[in-house]
Amino acid sequence: MREHDEFLARVTAIGQQHDVPPEQITEVAGGVANRGFVLGEAFFLRVARPGFEDDLRKEAGVVPVARSAGVLTPTIIQYDDSRELIDAPYVVMDRIHGIEHPGAPVGLAEQLARLHRVERTDIPGVPQDDGGDPWLTVDALAERGYLDLGTAKWLSGWFTRLSDRFDRHEPRVLIHGDVAAHNLLAGPDGELRALIDWGDAAWAPRTMDFAKLPLDHVAAILPDYIRALRTSHPEQHLADEDELAAATLWFHLHWALGKLTATPWPGQRHWTAPPASRLLALLKFFATTPPAPWSTLT
């Protein structure tokens, strides 16, 4: 209790540095990587939890790059990893007044297109992520008894068919890495106001940024995403909807299988948290007769 009170006292001191009185400081529930605090009407404080310090450091480097590309994300007012005031890195940023959006907010496709157009540059802590090998995942599940051999062979064939429909070696782009409902703040009109929490940012295939949205949301915004890319780069050859859909399904299916062996984590708000949710979401999506090109991907 004493340690908790001391921590809150230090949070209060950070607020006072920004002229925020103690009565206007409120902790926001949730947050795996950070503890979050509303600092009055103008600011928001995020303090890294143990083990997630590098994610917050990465965020401090990525946010200015994203903002320079026109991406809607809060300005970082202060980043401090000195541990002089509080024993953890923290950031103070603009507070965006919005609500978590249950679907795909209006404007999300355009924002992702802006982010994915960022030129490759050295941003400390941002890794390259190619998404792993789904054939190895399938083999491991079969060896451990999670899949029968016939199903494993069928799944491996599905990944092979998908891989023939898109370029697995396309240039990597800057992705947010966690485009999910809890990181999308929208206004009452459903218009996107901010994409927040950049701790999973990476140089990766662009379609990896669609892997944490339900597939029906992806299907709805993908045409707008393609239009936004082609409007800004009409002279370039860009992947069509068939290629992007196949690559997106590749990640959804691979990550769904990879999640099967996870230990249940009750109480989490993200739809992908339960071990079987991704796989059942795929079943639901294809059982509802999705539009082309999705209907051709099985």
Secondary structure, 3 states (H helix, E strand, C coil): CHHHHHHHHHHHHHHHHCCCCHHHEEEECCCCCEEEEEECCCEEEEEECCCCHHHHHHHHHHHHHHHHCCCCCCCEEEEECCCCCCCCCEEEEECCCCEECCCCCECHHHHHHHHHCCCCCCCCCCCECCCCCHHHHHHHHHHCCCCCHHHHHHHHHHHHHHHCCCCCCCCCEEECCCCCHHHEEECCCCEEEEECCCCCCEEECHHHHHCCCCHHHHHHHHHHHHHHHHHHCCCCCCCCHHHHHHHHHHHHHHHHHHHCCCCCCCCCCCCCCCCCHHHHHHHHHHHCCCCCCHHHCC
